[in-house]
C-alpha cells in the first residue's frame, strides 16, 4: 500500500527558519517579529505583511539565506530511507517556493506546496501569491498555505488513502495537517499546541527517529 509523508520545512526539515535567516542579514528581524506578534492580523495577512518587508531584496539574497540554514540532523538519510521503501515524500510550507525548491530538490521530494514571491527581474517586489486552501475545506487555520488542504490534495493526487498519510511539523501552524493525517508527529515542538495535537512527539534533533516511527508504523 502506497504511503505518503508531508513535512513542514522551517524548524522541521531545516534546523532554522528561512524568514529569519533572510531578515537577520538585512536587519529586518525586529520588523518580522513585530508582524508575527501582531494580534490584529489574521495568519495569512502576516504572510502578506512579511513579504512586503523583503521588497527590493534579490533572488540571490533568498538563495544565500536558504543555503545558510542547515538541514536537520540525519534529514537526507531519513528521507532517502522512506523513498527507498516506496513512500511519496514532500514539503508543505508557508515559506517561499524559490527557496523551498532548493531543499525539495536536495532531498528529491515528490511534491512541494509553498508561497510564491513575485519577482521583477531579479528583485522581490513585496507581493506574495498564496495557495491558501482553508476557505475551500472550512479549516480554521487561515494560513497562507493550509497544510491540511495540501495534505489532502497530494494524497488524492498520488492515490494514497488519508489513513496511510503522515504529517510532521514543529509549530501550531502544522496542527491542521497533523490532526488530519493517519499519523501525526510533532518533531522538536516549539509550542505546547503542536505537542498536544499529536500522540507522537520526537524531542531528539534526529530525523531518523521520525523515519523509524513511520517505517515501524508506530506513529498514530
Ligand atoms: Zn488549515
py3Dmol code that shows the C-alpha trace and the ligand (Angstrom):
import py3Dmol

protein = """\
ATOM      1  CA  UNK A   1       0.000   0.000   0.000  1.00  0.00           C
ATOM      2  CA  UNK A   2       1.327   3.340  -1.029  1.00  0.00           C
ATOM      3  CA  UNK A   3       2.178   5.727   1.752  1.00  0.00           C
ATOM      4  CA  UNK A   4       2.815   9.452   1.828  1.00  0.00           C
ATOM      5  CA  UNK A   5       4.593  11.778   4.272  1.00  0.00           C
ATOM      6  CA  UNK A   6       4.207  15.583   4.297  1.00  0.00           C
ATOM      7  CA  UNK A   7       6.929  17.522   6.086  1.00  0.00           C
ATOM      8  CA  UNK A   8       6.893  21.114   7.268  1.00  0.00           C
ATOM      9  CA  UNK A   9      10.152  22.863   6.266  1.00  0.00           C
ATOM     10  CA  UNK A  10      11.220  25.558   8.775  1.00  0.00           C
ATOM     11  CA  UNK A  11      12.216  24.033  12.111  1.00  0.00           C
ATOM     12  CA  UNK A  12      11.375  20.528  10.853  1.00  0.00           C
ATOM     13  CA  UNK A  13      13.429  19.593   7.755  1.00  0.00           C
ATOM     14  CA  UNK A  14      15.608  22.620   8.458  1.00  0.00           C
ATOM     15  CA  UNK A  15      17.351  23.364  11.720  1.00  0.00           C
ATOM     16  CA  UNK A  16      16.370  27.045  11.482  1.00  0.00           C
ATOM     17  CA  UNK A  17      13.887  29.303   9.726  1.00  0.00           C
ATOM     18  CA  UNK A  18      14.364  30.854   6.283  1.00  0.00           C
ATOM     19  CA  UNK A  19      12.472  34.073   7.036  1.00  0.00           C
ATOM     20  CA  UNK A  20      14.748  34.808   9.996  1.00  0.00           C
ATOM     21  CA  UNK A  21      17.924  33.820   8.129  1.00  0.00           C
ATOM     22  CA  UNK A  22      16.912  36.343   5.444  1.00  0.00           C
ATOM     23  CA  UNK A  23      15.655  39.025   7.854  1.00  0.00           C
ATOM     24  CA  UNK A  24      18.768  38.918  10.040  1.00  0.00           C
ATOM     25  CA  UNK A  25      21.033  39.527   7.042  1.00  0.00           C
ATOM     26  CA  UNK A  26      19.246  42.807   6.340  1.00  0.00           C
ATOM     27  CA  UNK A  27      18.396  43.957   9.869  1.00  0.00           C
ATOM     28  CA  UNK A  28      14.701  43.188   9.375  1.00  0.00           C
ATOM     29  CA  UNK A  29      14.284  40.607  12.142  1.00  0.00           C
ATOM     30  CA  UNK A  30      12.710  43.112  14.588  1.00  0.00           C
ATOM     31  CA  UNK A  31      10.123  44.081  11.992  1.00  0.00           C
ATOM     32  CA  UNK A  32       9.367  40.436  11.131  1.00  0.00           C
ATOM     33  CA  UNK A  33       8.901  39.622  14.814  1.00  0.00           C
ATOM     34  CA  UNK A  34       6.522  42.530  15.357  1.00  0.00           C
ATOM     35  CA  UNK A  35       4.371  41.417  12.393  1.00  0.00           C
ATOM     36  CA  UNK A  36       4.294  37.883  13.780  1.00  0.00           C
ATOM     37  CA  UNK A  37       3.234  39.172  17.198  1.00  0.00           C
ATOM     38  CA  UNK A  38       0.509  41.476  15.801  1.00  0.00           C
ATOM     39  CA  UNK A  39      -2.751  40.021  17.102  1.00  0.00           C
ATOM     40  CA  UNK A  40      -4.805  42.273  14.802  1.00  0.00           C
ATOM     41  CA  UNK A  41      -3.595  40.368  11.734  1.00  0.00           C
ATOM     42  CA  UNK A  42      -5.072  37.048  10.595  1.00  0.00           C
ATOM     43  CA  UNK A  43      -2.355  34.468   9.819  1.00  0.00           C
ATOM     44  CA  UNK A  44      -2.318  34.926   6.025  1.00  0.00           C
ATOM     45  CA  UNK A  45      -2.252  38.725   6.475  1.00  0.00           C
ATOM     46  CA  UNK A  46       1.014  38.273   8.376  1.00  0.00           C
ATOM     47  CA  UNK A  47       2.459  36.470   5.335  1.00  0.00           C
ATOM     48  CA  UNK A  48       1.451  39.448   3.131  1.00  0.00           C
ATOM     49  CA  UNK A  49       2.996  41.954   5.573  1.00  0.00           C
ATOM     50  CA  UNK A  50       6.265  39.994   5.944  1.00  0.00           C
ATOM     51  CA  UNK A  51       6.688  39.571   2.168  1.00  0.00           C
ATOM     52  CA  UNK A  52       6.324  43.361   1.799  1.00  0.00           C
ATOM     53  CA  UNK A  53       9.297  43.832   4.173  1.00  0.00           C
ATOM     54  CA  UNK A  54      11.519  41.927   1.717  1.00  0.00           C
ATOM     55  CA  UNK A  55      10.731  44.167  -1.283  1.00  0.00           C
ATOM     56  CA  UNK A  56      13.937  45.103  -3.103  1.00  0.00           C
ATOM     57  CA  UNK A  57      15.982  42.104  -1.961  1.00  0.00           C
ATOM     58  CA  UNK A  58      17.112  39.762  -4.726  1.00  0.00           C
ATOM     59  CA  UNK A  59      16.695  36.139  -5.702  1.00  0.00           C
ATOM     60  CA  UNK A  60      20.388  35.678  -4.804  1.00  0.00           C
ATOM     61  CA  UNK A  61      19.719  37.058  -1.298  1.00  0.00           C
ATOM     62  CA  UNK A  62      16.967  34.474  -0.890  1.00  0.00           C
ATOM     63  CA  UNK A  63      19.153  31.623  -2.181  1.00  0.00           C
ATOM     64  CA  UNK A  64      22.074  32.666   0.053  1.00  0.00           C
ATOM     65  CA  UNK A  65      19.723  32.688   3.039  1.00  0.00           C
ATOM     66  CA  UNK A  66      18.397  29.177   2.362  1.00  0.00           C
ATOM     67  CA  UNK A  67      21.965  27.875   1.880  1.00  0.00           C
ATOM     68  CA  UNK A  68      22.834  29.257   5.323  1.00  0.00           C
ATOM     69  CA  UNK A  69      20.204  27.156   7.118  1.00  0.00           C
ATOM     70  CA  UNK A  70      21.351  23.575   7.802  1.00  0.00           C
ATOM     71  CA  UNK A  71      19.173  20.528   7.316  1.00  0.00           C
ATOM     72  CA  UNK A  72      18.004  18.772  10.480  1.00  0.00           C
ATOM     73  CA  UNK A  73      20.392  16.044  11.616  1.00  0.00           C
ATOM     74  CA  UNK A  74      20.083  12.861   9.513  1.00  0.00           C
ATOM     75  CA  UNK A  75      17.464  14.501   7.294  1.00  0.00           C
ATOM     76  CA  UNK A  76      18.888  13.254   3.974  1.00  0.00           C
ATOM     77  CA  UNK A  77      19.281   9.718   5.320  1.00  0.00           C
ATOM     78  CA  UNK A  78      15.756   9.620   6.762  1.00  0.00           C
ATOM     79  CA  UNK A  79      14.092  10.915   3.597  1.00  0.00           C
ATOM     80  CA  UNK A  80      16.018   8.585   1.288  1.00  0.00           C
ATOM     81  CA  UNK A  81      15.123   5.629   3.529  1.00  0.00           C
ATOM     82  CA  UNK A  82      11.405   6.493   3.242  1.00  0.00           C
ATOM     83  CA  UNK A  83      11.741   6.858  -0.527  1.00  0.00           C
ATOM     84  CA  UNK A  84      13.527   3.502  -0.801  1.00  0.00           C
ATOM     85  CA  UNK A  85      10.536   1.961   0.973  1.00  0.00           C
ATOM     86  CA  UNK A  86       8.218   3.406  -1.678  1.00  0.00           C
ATOM     87  CA  UNK A  87       6.865   6.388   0.235  1.00  0.00           C
ATOM     88  CA  UNK A  88       5.817   9.584  -1.525  1.00  0.00           C
ATOM     89  CA  UNK A  89       7.511  12.384   0.408  1.00  0.00           C
ATOM     90  CA  UNK A  90       7.026  16.149   0.134  1.00  0.00           C
ATOM     91  CA  UNK A  91       7.163  19.589   1.709  1.00  0.00           C
ATOM     92  CA  UNK A  92       4.166  21.680   2.753  1.00  0.00           C
ATOM     93  CA  UNK A  93       5.461  25.043   3.957  1.00  0.00           C
ATOM     94  CA  UNK A  94       4.329  28.628   4.382  1.00  0.00           C
ATOM     95  CA  UNK A  95       7.850  29.666   3.370  1.00  0.00           C
ATOM     96  CA  UNK A  96       8.816  30.709  -0.181  1.00  0.00           C
ATOM     97  CA  UNK A  97       8.887  28.307  -3.131  1.00  0.00           C
ATOM     98  CA  UNK A  98      12.081  29.808  -4.610  1.00  0.00           C
ATOM     99  CA  UNK A  99      13.989  28.712  -1.500  1.00  0.00           C
ATOM    100  CA  UNK A 100      11.944  25.636  -0.566  1.00  0.00           C
ATOM    101  CA  UNK A 101      12.514  24.152  -4.035  1.00  0.00           C
ATOM    102  CA  UNK A 102      16.263  24.066  -3.263  1.00  0.00           C
ATOM    103  CA  UNK A 103      15.518  21.900  -0.223  1.00  0.00           C
ATOM    104  CA  UNK A 104      12.966  19.811  -2.160  1.00  0.00           C
ATOM    105  CA  UNK A 105      15.493  19.102  -4.938  1.00  0.00           C
ATOM    106  CA  UNK A 106      18.269  18.253  -2.499  1.00  0.00           C
ATOM    107  CA  UNK A 107      16.009  15.727  -0.775  1.00  0.00           C
ATOM    108  CA  UNK A 108      14.473  14.510  -4.098  1.00  0.00           C
ATOM    109  CA  UNK A 109      10.985  15.283  -2.830  1.00  0.00           C
ATOM    110  CA  UNK A 110       7.884  14.250  -4.781  1.00  0.00           C
ATOM    111  CA  UNK A 111       5.833  17.380  -4.069  1.00  0.00           C
ATOM    112  CA  UNK A 112       6.084  20.936  -2.752  1.00  0.00           C
ATOM    113  CA  UNK A 113       3.418  23.407  -1.646  1.00  0.00           C
ATOM    114  CA  UNK A 114       4.665  26.914  -0.753  1.00  0.00           C
ATOM    115  CA  UNK A 115       4.039  30.620  -1.188  1.00  0.00           C
ATOM    116  CA  UNK A 116       5.314  32.245  -4.389  1.00  0.00           C
ATOM    117  CA  UNK A 117       7.136  35.539  -4.055  1.00  0.00           C
ATOM    118  CA  UNK A 118       6.692  37.800  -7.073  1.00  0.00           C
ATOM    119  CA  UNK A 119       9.880  38.950  -8.796  1.00  0.00           C
ATOM    120  CA  UNK A 120      10.529  41.794 -11.193  1.00  0.00           C
ATOM    121  CA  UNK A 121      13.724  40.755 -12.936  1.00  0.00           C
ATOM    122  CA  UNK A 122      15.818  39.533 -10.033  1.00  0.00           C
ATOM    123  CA  UNK A 123      14.161  41.673  -7.380  1.00  0.00           C
ATOM    124  CA  UNK A 124      11.476  40.719  -4.873  1.00  0.00           C
ATOM    125  CA  UNK A 125       8.503  43.063  -5.433  1.00  0.00           C
ATOM    126  CA  UNK A 126       6.977  42.512  -1.993  1.00  0.00           C
ATOM    127  CA  UNK A 127       3.889  40.801  -3.410  1.00  0.00           C
ATOM    128  CA  UNK A 128       3.248  37.175  -2.467  1.00  0.00           C
ATOM    129  CA  UNK A 129       0.922  34.660  -4.138  1.00  0.00           C
ATOM    130  CA  UNK A 130      -0.593  32.377  -1.523  1.00  0.00           C
ATOM    131  CA  UNK A 131      -2.080  28.910  -2.208  1.00  0.00           C
ATOM    132  CA  UNK A 132      -4.454  29.223   0.846  1.00  0.00           C
ATOM    133  CA  UNK A 133      -6.982  26.309   0.734  1.00  0.00           C
ATOM    134  CA  UNK A 134      -8.687  26.665   4.156  1.00  0.00           C
ATOM    135  CA  UNK A 135     -11.618  28.557   2.610  1.00  0.00           C
ATOM    136  CA  UNK A 136     -12.364  25.501   0.429  1.00  0.00           C
ATOM    137  CA  UNK A 137     -12.462  22.930   3.235  1.00  0.00           C
ATOM    138  CA  UNK A 138     -13.636  25.024   6.187  1.00  0.00           C
ATOM    139  CA  UNK A 139     -10.294  24.821   8.032  1.00  0.00           C
ATOM    140  CA  UNK A 140      -9.901  27.440  10.767  1.00  0.00           C
ATOM    141  CA  UNK A 141      -6.123  27.891  10.305  1.00  0.00           C
ATOM    142  CA  UNK A 142      -6.428  30.871   7.892  1.00  0.00           C
ATOM    143  CA  UNK A 143      -2.785  30.351   6.942  1.00  0.00           C
ATOM    144  CA  UNK A 144      -1.230  31.404   3.635  1.00  0.00           C
ATOM    145  CA  UNK A 145      -0.751  27.663   2.991  1.00  0.00           C
ATOM    146  CA  UNK A 146      -3.402  25.495   4.690  1.00  0.00           C
ATOM    147  CA  UNK A 147      -1.401  22.370   5.383  1.00  0.00           C
ATOM    148  CA  UNK A 148      -4.465  20.139   5.733  1.00  0.00           C
ATOM    149  CA  UNK A 149      -5.825  21.229   2.346  1.00  0.00           C
ATOM    150  CA  UNK A 150      -2.498  20.417   0.676  1.00  0.00           C
ATOM    151  CA  UNK A 151      -2.079  17.105   2.506  1.00  0.00           C
ATOM    152  CA  UNK A 152      -5.494  16.054   1.180  1.00  0.00           C
ATOM    153  CA  UNK A 153      -4.647  17.381  -2.286  1.00  0.00           C
ATOM    154  CA  UNK A 154      -1.411  15.391  -2.607  1.00  0.00           C
ATOM    155  CA  UNK A 155      -2.916  12.258  -1.027  1.00  0.00           C
ATOM    156  CA  UNK A 156      -5.586  12.372  -3.743  1.00  0.00           C
ATOM    157  CA  UNK A 157      -3.019  13.113  -6.457  1.00  0.00           C
ATOM    158  CA  UNK A 158      -0.869  10.110  -5.516  1.00  0.00           C
ATOM    159  CA  UNK A 159      -3.839   7.825  -4.779  1.00  0.00           C
ATOM    160  CA  UNK A 160      -2.903   7.354  -1.112  1.00  0.00           C
ATOM    161  CA  UNK A 161      -5.772   6.954   1.393  1.00  0.00           C
ATOM    162  CA  UNK A 162      -5.594   9.545   4.197  1.00  0.00           C
ATOM    163  CA  UNK A 163      -5.142   6.801   6.798  1.00  0.00           C
ATOM    164  CA  UNK A 164      -1.858   5.947   5.062  1.00  0.00           C
ATOM    165  CA  UNK A 165      -0.524   9.503   5.256  1.00  0.00           C
ATOM    166  CA  UNK A 166       1.805  11.049   7.811  1.00  0.00           C
ATOM    167  CA  UNK A 167       2.431  14.704   8.636  1.00  0.00           C
ATOM    168  CA  UNK A 168       5.403  16.064  10.532  1.00  0.00           C
ATOM    169  CA  UNK A 169       5.709  19.593  11.943  1.00  0.00           C
ATOM    170  CA  UNK A 170       7.064  21.697  14.796  1.00  0.00           C
ATOM    171  CA  UNK A 171       4.580  24.560  15.435  1.00  0.00           C
ATOM    172  CA  UNK A 172       0.865  25.303  15.777  1.00  0.00           C
ATOM    173  CA  UNK A 173       0.848  26.184  12.072  1.00  0.00           C
ATOM    174  CA  UNK A 174       1.126  22.429  11.409  1.00  0.00           C
ATOM    175  CA  UNK A 175      -1.819  21.389  13.592  1.00  0.00           C
ATOM    176  CA  UNK A 176      -4.460  21.142  10.860  1.00  0.00           C
ATOM    177  CA  UNK A 177      -2.346  18.643   8.870  1.00  0.00           C
ATOM    178  CA  UNK A 178      -1.015  16.546  11.766  1.00  0.00           C
ATOM    179  CA  UNK A 179      -4.591  16.061  13.031  1.00  0.00           C
ATOM    180  CA  UNK A 180      -5.863  15.060   9.583  1.00  0.00           C
ATOM    181  CA  UNK A 181      -3.027  12.679   8.654  1.00  0.00           C
ATOM    182  CA  UNK A 182      -3.159   8.981   9.557  1.00  0.00           C
ATOM    183  CA  UNK A 183      -0.004   9.569  11.609  1.00  0.00           C
ATOM    184  CA  UNK A 184       0.909  12.985  13.045  1.00  0.00           C
ATOM    185  CA  UNK A 185       4.323  13.635  14.535  1.00  0.00           C
ATOM    186  CA  UNK A 186       5.495  16.728  16.410  1.00  0.00           C
ATOM    187  CA  UNK A 187       9.236  16.996  15.716  1.00  0.00           C
ATOM    188  CA  UNK A 188      11.219  19.219  18.099  1.00  0.00           C
ATOM    189  CA  UNK A 189       7.977  21.038  19.075  1.00  0.00           C
ATOM    190  CA  UNK A 190       8.333  24.807  19.531  1.00  0.00           C
ATOM    191  CA  UNK A 191       4.968  25.300  21.265  1.00  0.00           C
ATOM    192  CA  UNK A 192       2.664  23.276  23.514  1.00  0.00           C
ATOM    193  CA  UNK A 193      -0.201  23.341  20.996  1.00  0.00           C
ATOM    194  CA  UNK A 194       1.587  21.167  18.402  1.00  0.00           C
ATOM    195  CA  UNK A 195       2.984  18.836  21.088  1.00  0.00           C
ATOM    196  CA  UNK A 196      -0.513  18.182  22.451  1.00  0.00           C
ATOM    197  CA  UNK A 197      -2.045  17.815  18.960  1.00  0.00           C
ATOM    198  CA  UNK A 198      -0.140  14.589  18.215  1.00  0.00           C
ATOM    199  CA  UNK A 199       0.302  11.283  20.032  1.00  0.00           C
ATOM    200  CA  UNK A 200       3.876  11.033  18.754  1.00  0.00           C
ATOM    201  CA  UNK A 201       6.403  13.639  19.827  1.00  0.00           C
ATOM    202  CA  UNK A 202      10.097  13.468  18.888  1.00  0.00           C
ATOM    203  CA  UNK A 203      12.222  15.693  21.130  1.00  0.00           C
ATOM    204  CA  UNK A 204      15.610  14.466  19.914  1.00  0.00           C
ATOM    205  CA  UNK A 205      17.041  16.503  16.993  1.00  0.00           C
ATOM    206  CA  UNK A 206      17.405  13.425  14.776  1.00  0.00           C
ATOM    207  CA  UNK A 207      15.171  12.880  11.719  1.00  0.00           C
ATOM    208  CA  UNK A 208      15.951   9.138  11.758  1.00  0.00           C
ATOM    209  CA  UNK A 209      13.696   8.912  14.833  1.00  0.00           C
ATOM    210  CA  UNK A 210      10.826  10.145  12.640  1.00  0.00           C
ATOM    211  CA  UNK A 211      11.679   7.705   9.831  1.00  0.00           C
ATOM    212  CA  UNK A 212      11.807   4.818  12.294  1.00  0.00           C
ATOM    213  CA  UNK A 213       8.397   5.695  13.791  1.00  0.00           C
ATOM    214  CA  UNK A 214       6.911   5.848  10.299  1.00  0.00           C
ATOM    215  CA  UNK A 215       8.512   2.674   8.973  1.00  0.00           C
ATOM    216  CA  UNK A 216       7.574   0.707  12.078  1.00  0.00           C
ATOM    217  CA  UNK A 217       4.017   2.040  11.816  1.00  0.00           C
ATOM    218  CA  UNK A 218       4.464   3.243  15.393  1.00  0.00           C
ATOM    219  CA  UNK A 219       3.087   6.790  14.920  1.00  0.00           C
ATOM    220  CA  UNK A 220      -0.650   7.500  15.198  1.00  0.00           C
TER     221      UNK A 220
END
"""
ligand_1 = """\
1
ZN
Zn -5.614 24.518 7.610
"""
view = py3Dmol.view(width=600, height=400)
view.addModel(protein, "pdb")
view.setStyle({"model": 0}, {"cartoon": {"style": "trace"}})
view.addModel(ligand_1, "xyz")
view.setStyle({"model": 1}, {"stick": {}})
view.zoomTo()
view.show()
